Amino acid sequence: MATSSTTNTAAAQKQIDRLADSAHGAIDRASEMAERLGDKTDELWGMKDDYMESARDYVKQNPLMALGLALAAGYLFGKISSWR
């Protein structure tokens, strides 16, 4: 009877070790993904700043065109949002 109990305990320990290894692997993959996501987030924030700067430059160089585009966009947005 003691041998059966020891065998069950050893089998359970092996199962626990496999589950622990699997969990560690999942955690490692998740941390790598979070690091890549953080790098991508920094890149996207940089792109946003670049686009904002180019939009500012465009408005400074073409103020009337920018005003016309803003009026047209506002008009279209008003028409679209008033549809029921």
TILUM-453580 format. One record per residue: residue in three letters; chain; x, y negated, z of N, C-alpha, C, O in turn. Coordinates in nm, 2 decimals, always signed. Example, Ala and Ser with C-alpha at 12.3 -4.5 7.8 and 13.67 -1.06 7.14 Angstrom:
2
<'ALA', 'A', <+1.32, +0.57, +0.78>, <+1.23, +0.45, +0.78>, <+1.32, +0.33, +0.78>, <+1.42, +0.33, +0.85>>
<'SER', 'A', <+1.28, +0.22, +0.71>, <+1.37, +0.11, +0.71>, <+1.29, +0.00, +0.79>, <+1.34, -0.11, +0.80>>
***
This chain:
84
<'MET', 'A', <+0.08, +0.12, +0.00>, <+0.00, +0.00, +0.00>, <+0.09, -0.12, +0.00>, <+0.05, -0.22, -0.06>>
<'ALA', 'A', <+0.20, -0.12, +0.07>, <+0.29, -0.24, +0.07>, <+0.35, -0.27, -0.06>, <+0.37, -0.38, -0.10>>
<'THR', 'A', <+0.38, -0.16, -0.14>, <+0.44, -0.18, -0.27>, <+0.34, -0.25, -0.37>, <+0.38, -0.33, -0.45>>
<'SER', 'A', <+0.21, -0.22, -0.36>, <+0.11, -0.28, -0.44>, <+0.10, -0.43, -0.41>, <+0.09, -0.51, -0.50>>
<'SER', 'A', <+0.11, -0.46, -0.28>, <+0.10, -0.60, -0.24>, <+0.22, -0.68, -0.28>, <+0.21, -0.79, -0.33>>
<'THR', 'A', <+0.34, -0.62, -0.28>, <+0.46, -0.68, -0.32>, <+0.46, -0.70, -0.47>, <+0.50, -0.80, -0.52>>
<'THR', 'A', <+0.41, -0.60, -0.55>, <+0.40, -0.61, -0.69>, <+0.30, -0.73, -0.73>, <+0.33, -0.81, -0.82>>
<'ASN', 'A', <+0.19, -0.74, -0.66>, <+0.09, -0.84, -0.69>, <+0.15, -0.98, -0.66>, <+0.13, -1.08, -0.73>>
<'THR', 'A', <+0.23, -0.99, -0.55>, <+0.29, -1.11, -0.51>, <+0.40, -1.15, -0.62>, <+0.41, -1.27, -0.65>>
<'ALA', 'A', <+0.47, -1.06, -0.66>, <+0.58, -1.09, -0.76>, <+0.51, -1.13, -0.90>, <+0.56, -1.22, -0.96>>
<'ALA', 'A', <+0.40, -1.07, -0.93>, <+0.33, -1.10, -1.05>, <+0.27, -1.24, -1.04>, <+0.27, -1.32, -1.14>>
<'ALA', 'A', <+0.21, -1.27, -0.93>, <+0.16, -1.40, -0.90>, <+0.27, -1.51, -0.91>, <+0.24, -1.62, -0.96>>
<'GLN', 'A', <+0.38, -1.48, -0.85>, <+0.49, -1.58, -0.85>, <+0.54, -1.60, -1.00>, <+0.57, -1.72, -1.03>>
<'LYS', 'A', <+0.55, -1.50, -1.08>, <+0.58, -1.51, -1.22>, <+0.48, -1.60, -1.29>, <+0.52, -1.69, -1.37>>
<'GLN', 'A', <+0.36, -1.58, -1.27>, <+0.25, -1.66, -1.33>, <+0.26, -1.81, -1.28>, <+0.25, -1.90, -1.37>>
<'ILE', 'A', <+0.29, -1.83, -1.16>, <+0.30, -1.97, -1.11>, <+0.42, -2.03, -1.17>, <+0.42, -2.15, -1.21>>
<'ASP', 'A', <+0.53, -1.96, -1.18>, <+0.65, -2.01, -1.25>, <+0.63, -2.05, -1.39>, <+0.67, -2.16, -1.44>>
<'ARG', 'A', <+0.55, -1.97, -1.47>, <+0.52, -2.00, -1.61>, <+0.43, -2.12, -1.61>, <+0.45, -2.21, -1.70>>
<'LEU', 'A', <+0.33, -2.13, -1.53>, <+0.25, -2.25, -1.52>, <+0.33, -2.37, -1.49>, <+0.30, -2.48, -1.55>>
<'ALA', 'A', <+0.42, -2.36, -1.40>, <+0.50, -2.48, -1.36>, <+0.59, -2.52, -1.47>, <+0.60, -2.64, -1.50>>
<'ASP', 'A', <+0.65, -2.43, -1.54>, <+0.73, -2.46, -1.66>, <+0.65, -2.53, -1.77>, <+0.69, -2.63, -1.83>>
<'SER', 'A', <+0.53, -2.48, -1.79>, <+0.44, -2.54, -1.89>, <+0.40, -2.68, -1.85>, <+0.39, -2.77, -1.93>>
<'ALA', 'A', <+0.37, -2.70, -1.72>, <+0.34, -2.83, -1.67>, <+0.45, -2.93, -1.69>, <+0.43, -3.04, -1.72>>
<'HIS', 'A', <+0.57, -2.88, -1.65>, <+0.69, -2.97, -1.67>, <+0.71, -3.01, -1.82>, <+0.75, -3.12, -1.85>>
<'GLY', 'A', <+0.69, -2.91, -1.91>, <+0.70, -2.94, -2.05>, <+0.60, -3.05, -2.09>, <+0.63, -3.14, -2.17>>
<'ALA', 'A', <+0.48, -3.03, -2.04>, <+0.37, -3.13, -2.08>, <+0.41, -3.27, -2.02>, <+0.38, -3.37, -2.09>>
<'ILE', 'A', <+0.46, -3.27, -1.90>, <+0.49, -3.40, -1.84>, <+0.61, -3.47, -1.92>, <+0.61, -3.59, -1.94>>
<'ASP', 'A', <+0.71, -3.39, -1.96>, <+0.82, -3.44, -2.04>, <+0.77, -3.50, -2.17>, <+0.81, -3.60, -2.21>>
<'ARG', 'A', <+0.68, -3.42, -2.24>, <+0.63, -3.47, -2.37>, <+0.55, -3.60, -2.35>, <+0.55, -3.69, -2.43>>
<'ALA', 'A', <+0.47, -3.61, -2.24>, <+0.39, -3.73, -2.21>, <+0.48, -3.85, -2.19>, <+0.45, -3.96, -2.23>>
<'SER', 'A', <+0.59, -3.83, -2.11>, <+0.68, -3.94, -2.08>, <+0.75, -3.99, -2.21>, <+0.77, -4.10, -2.22>>
<'GLU', 'A', <+0.79, -3.89, -2.30>, <+0.85, -3.93, -2.42>, <+0.75, -4.01, -2.51>, <+0.79, -4.11, -2.57>>
<'MET', 'A', <+0.62, -3.97, -2.51>, <+0.52, -4.04, -2.59>, <+0.50, -4.18, -2.53>, <+0.48, -4.27, -2.61>>
<'ALA', 'A', <+0.50, -4.19, -2.40>, <+0.48, -4.32, -2.34>, <+0.59, -4.41, -2.37>, <+0.57, -4.53, -2.39>>
<'GLU', 'A', <+0.71, -4.36, -2.37>, <+0.83, -4.44, -2.41>, <+0.82, -4.49, -2.55>, <+0.85, -4.61, -2.58>>
<'ARG', 'A', <+0.78, -4.40, -2.64>, <+0.77, -4.44, -2.78>, <+0.66, -4.54, -2.80>, <+0.67, -4.64, -2.88>>
<'LEU', 'A', <+0.55, -4.53, -2.72>, <+0.44, -4.62, -2.73>, <+0.48, -4.76, -2.68>, <+0.44, -4.86, -2.73>>
<'GLY', 'A', <+0.56, -4.76, -2.57>, <+0.62, -4.88, -2.52>, <+0.70, -4.95, -2.63>, <+0.69, -5.08, -2.64>>
<'ASP', 'A', <+0.79, -4.88, -2.70>, <+0.87, -4.94, -2.80>, <+0.78, -4.99, -2.91>, <+0.81, -5.10, -2.96>>
<'LYS', 'A', <+0.68, -4.92, -2.95>, <+0.59, -4.96, -3.06>, <+0.51, -5.09, -3.02>, <+0.49, -5.18, -3.10>>
<'THR', 'A', <+0.47, -5.09, -2.89>, <+0.40, -5.21, -2.84>, <+0.49, -5.34, -2.85>, <+0.44, -5.44, -2.89>>
<'ASP', 'A', <+0.62, -5.32, -2.81>, <+0.71, -5.44, -2.82>, <+0.72, -5.48, -2.97>, <+0.72, -5.60, -3.00>>
<'GLU', 'A', <+0.73, -5.38, -3.06>, <+0.74, -5.41, -3.20>, <+0.61, -5.49, -3.25>, <+0.62, -5.58, -3.33>>
<'LEU', 'A', <+0.49, -5.44, -3.21>, <+0.37, -5.51, -3.25>, <+0.36, -5.65, -3.20>, <+0.31, -5.74, -3.27>>
<'TRP', 'A', <+0.40, -5.67, -3.07>, <+0.40, -5.81, -3.02>, <+0.49, -5.90, -3.10>, <+0.46, -6.01, -3.12>>
<'GLY', 'A', <+0.60, -5.85, -3.14>, <+0.69, -5.92, -3.22>, <+0.63, -5.96, -3.36>, <+0.65, -6.07, -3.40>>
<'MET', 'A', <+0.56, -5.86, -3.41>, <+0.49, -5.89, -3.54>, <+0.38, -5.99, -3.52>, <+0.37, -6.08, -3.61>>
<'LYS', 'A', <+0.31, -5.99, -3.41>, <+0.21, -6.09, -3.39>, <+0.27, -6.23, -3.38>, <+0.22, -6.32, -3.44>>
<'ASP', 'A', <+0.38, -6.24, -3.32>, <+0.45, -6.37, -3.31>, <+0.50, -6.42, -3.45>, <+0.49, -6.54, -3.48>>
<'ASP', 'A', <+0.54, -6.33, -3.53>, <+0.59, -6.36, -3.66>, <+0.47, -6.41, -3.75>, <+0.48, -6.51, -3.82>>
<'TYR', 'A', <+0.35, -6.34, -3.74>, <+0.23, -6.38, -3.81>, <+0.18, -6.52, -3.76>, <+0.14, -6.60, -3.84>>
<'MET', 'A', <+0.18, -6.54, -3.64>, <+0.14, -6.67, -3.58>, <+0.23, -6.78, -3.63>, <+0.18, -6.89, -3.67>>
<'GLU', 'A', <+0.36, -6.76, -3.64>, <+0.45, -6.86, -3.68>, <+0.43, -6.89, -3.83>, <+0.43, -7.00, -3.87>>
<'SER', 'A', <+0.41, -6.78, -3.91>, <+0.38, -6.80, -4.06>, <+0.25, -6.87, -4.08>, <+0.24, -6.96, -4.17>>
<'ALA', 'A', <+0.15, -6.85, -4.00>, <+0.02, -6.91, -4.01>, <+0.04, -7.06, -3.97>, <-0.02, -7.15, -4.04>>
<'ARG', 'A', <+0.11, -7.09, -3.87>, <+0.14, -7.23, -3.83>, <+0.21, -7.31, -3.95>, <+0.17, -7.42, -3.98>>
<'ASP', 'A', <+0.31, -7.24, -4.01>, <+0.38, -7.30, -4.12>, <+0.29, -7.33, -4.24>, <+0.29, -7.43, -4.30>>
<'TYR', 'A', <+0.20, -7.23, -4.27>, <+0.10, -7.25, -4.38>, <+0.01, -7.37, -4.35>, <-0.01, -7.45, -4.44>>
<'VAL', 'A', <-0.04, -7.38, -4.23>, <-0.13, -7.49, -4.20>, <-0.06, -7.62, -4.21>, <-0.12, -7.72, -4.25>>
<'LYS', 'A', <+0.07, -7.63, -4.16>, <+0.14, -7.75, -4.17>, <+0.17, -7.79, -4.32>, <+0.16, -7.91, -4.35>>
<'GLN', 'A', <+0.19, -7.69, -4.41>, <+0.22, -7.72, -4.55>, <+0.09, -7.74, -4.63>, <+0.09, -7.82, -4.72>>
<'ASN', 'A', <-0.02, -7.68, -4.59>, <-0.15, -7.69, -4.66>, <-0.26, -7.72, -4.57>, <-0.35, -7.64, -4.55>>
<'PRO', 'A', <-0.27, -7.84, -4.51>, <-0.37, -7.86, -4.41>, <-0.51, -7.86, -4.47>, <-0.61, -7.82, -4.41>>
<'LEU', 'A', <-0.53, -7.92, -4.59>, <-0.67, -7.92, -4.65>, <-0.71, -7.78, -4.69>, <-0.83, -7.75, -4.67>>
<'MET', 'A', <-0.62, -7.70, -4.74>, <-0.66, -7.56, -4.78>, <-0.70, -7.49, -4.65>, <-0.79, -7.41, -4.65>>
<'ALA', 'A', <-0.62, -7.50, -4.54>, <-0.65, -7.43, -4.42>, <-0.78, -7.48, -4.36>, <-0.86, -7.39, -4.31>>
<'LEU', 'A', <-0.81, -7.61, -4.37>, <-0.94, -7.66, -4.33>, <-1.06, -7.60, -4.41>, <-1.16, -7.56, -4.35>>
<'GLY', 'A', <-1.04, -7.59, -4.54>, <-1.14, -7.53, -4.63>, <-1.16, -7.38, -4.60>, <-1.28, -7.34, -4.59>>
<'LEU', 'A', <-1.05, -7.31, -4.58>, <-1.07, -7.17, -4.54>, <-1.14, -7.15, -4.41>, <-1.22, -7.06, -4.39>>
<'ALA', 'A', <-1.11, -7.24, -4.31>, <-1.17, -7.23, -4.18>, <-1.32, -7.26, -4.19>, <-1.40, -7.19, -4.13>>
<'LEU', 'A', <-1.36, -7.36, -4.27>, <-1.50, -7.39, -4.29>, <-1.57, -7.27, -4.36>, <-1.68, -7.24, -4.32>>
<'ALA', 'A', <-1.51, -7.22, -4.47>, <-1.57, -7.11, -4.54>, <-1.59, -6.99, -4.45>, <-1.69, -6.92, -4.45>>
<'ALA', 'A', <-1.49, -6.96, -4.37>, <-1.50, -6.84, -4.28>, <-1.60, -6.86, -4.17>, <-1.68, -6.77, -4.14>>
<'GLY', 'A', <-1.61, -6.98, -4.12>, <-1.72, -7.02, -4.02>, <-1.86, -7.00, -4.08>, <-1.95, -6.95, -4.02>>
<'TYR', 'A', <-1.87, -7.05, -4.21>, <-2.00, -7.05, -4.27>, <-2.04, -6.90, -4.30>, <-2.15, -6.86, -4.26>>
<'LEU', 'A', <-1.95, -6.82, -4.35>, <-1.98, -6.68, -4.37>, <-2.01, -6.60, -4.24>, <-2.10, -6.52, -4.24>>
<'PHE', 'A', <-1.93, -6.63, -4.14>, <-1.96, -6.57, -4.01>, <-2.10, -6.61, -3.95>, <-2.17, -6.52, -3.90>>
<'GLY', 'A', <-2.13, -6.74, -3.97>, <-2.27, -6.78, -3.93>, <-2.38, -6.71, -4.01>, <-2.48, -6.67, -3.95>>
<'LYS', 'A', <-2.36, -6.69, -4.14>, <-2.46, -6.62, -4.22>, <-2.47, -6.48, -4.18>, <-2.58, -6.42, -4.17>>
<'ILE', 'A', <-2.36, -6.41, -4.16>, <-2.36, -6.27, -4.13>, <-2.42, -6.25, -3.99>, <-2.50, -6.15, -3.97>>
<'SER', 'A', <-2.39, -6.33, -3.89>, <-2.44, -6.31, -3.76>, <-2.58, -6.35, -3.74>, <-2.65, -6.31, -3.65>>
<'SER', 'A', <-2.64, -6.43, -3.84>, <-2.78, -6.47, -3.83>, <-2.87, -6.36, -3.89>, <-2.99, -6.37, -3.88>>
<'TRP', 'A', <-2.82, -6.27, -3.97>, <-2.90, -6.17, -4.03>, <-2.95, -6.07, -3.93>, <-2.89, -6.04, -3.83>>
<'ARG', 'A', <-3.07, -6.03, -3.94>, <-3.13, -5.94, -3.84>, <-3.17, -5.81, -3.90>, <-3.22, -5.73, -3.83>>
***
